[in-house]
């Protein structure tokens, strides 16, 4: 009887620690690939960076250099690059270094 309890605990732990996070990751990847649009900057699972030029059903045309376009499977897209934020420090957030090391 105690073995059955241990088995149930083991199955529950496996579900909580492995299956649920994997499902969440798959859902977020599915959401990412369904919202791709021309002009998005992405990274493929192989590490290739590029800009999407055209989106087809299962294929994406990816520009990796000027006039160089490759076809990539949608499933091979790992993440979308967020646009670089050009922040300039505010005057009140600046600190000055007076050179004092003591």
C-alpha positions in Angstrom: 0.0 0.0 0.0 2.8 2.4 0.8 4.4 1.7 -2.6 1.2 2.9 -4.3 1.4 6.2 -2.3 5.0 6.7 -3.3 4.2 6.0 -6.9 1.3 8.6 -6.8 3.6 11.2 -5.3 6.3 10.4 -7.9 3.9 10.8 -10.8 2.5 14.1 -9.3 6.0 15.5 -8.9 6.9 14.5 -12.4 3.8 16.2 -13.7 4.4 19.4 -11.7 8.1 19.7 -12.4 8.3 18.5 -16.0 5.1 18.4 -17.9 3.5 21.7 -16.9 6.6 23.9 -17.6 7.0 22.2 -20.9 3.4 22.8 -21.9 3.8 26.5 -20.9 7.0 26.8 -23.0 5.2 25.1 -26.0 2.3 27.5 -25.7 4.5 30.6 -25.6 6.5 29.3 -28.6 3.2 28.7 -30.5 2.1 32.2 -29.6 5.4 33.7 -30.8 5.3 31.9 -34.2 1.6 32.8 -34.8 2.3 36.5 -34.3 5.3 36.8 -36.6 5.0 39.7 -39.1 7.3 41.2 -41.8 9.8 43.5 -40.2 10.2 41.6 -37.0 13.8 40.9 -36.0 14.2 37.3 -34.8 16.8 34.7 -33.8 16.5 31.1 -35.1 17.3 28.1 -32.9 20.6 27.8 -34.8 21.6 31.3 -33.8 21.0 33.1 -37.1 19.8 36.7 -36.7 17.6 38.3 -39.3 14.6 40.4 -40.3 11.4 38.7 -41.5 10.6 39.8 -45.1 7.6 37.5 -45.8 5.6 35.0 -43.9 4.0 31.9 -45.5 2.1 29.0 -43.8 5.1 27.0 -42.4 8.0 29.0 -44.0 9.4 32.4 -43.2 11.6 34.4 -45.6 14.4 35.8 -43.4 16.8 38.5 -44.6 20.2 37.9 -42.9 22.2 40.5 -44.8 21.3 43.1 -47.4 19.9 41.2 -50.4 20.5 37.8 -48.8 17.2 36.1 -48.0 16.9 32.5 -46.7 13.8 30.4 -46.1 13.4 29.2 -42.5 10.8 26.9 -41.0 8.5 28.7 -38.5 9.3 26.2 -35.8 13.0 27.0 -36.0 12.4 30.6 -34.8 13.6 30.7 -31.2 12.7 34.3 -30.1 11.9 37.8 -31.3 14.5 40.4 -30.6 13.1 43.4 -28.7 13.9 46.7 -30.2 17.0 48.4 -28.7 16.0 51.0 -26.2 18.0 54.2 -26.6 18.1 55.5 -23.1 19.9 58.7 -22.2 20.6 59.1 -18.5 18.6 61.8 -16.8 20.4 64.7 -15.1 19.2 63.7 -11.6 20.3 60.0 -12.1 23.9 61.0 -13.0 26.6 60.6 -10.5 30.0 62.3 -10.6 33.2 60.6 -9.7 35.4 62.9 -7.6 38.3 60.5 -7.8 38.3 60.0 -4.0 39.2 56.3 -3.3 39.1 56.5 0.5 
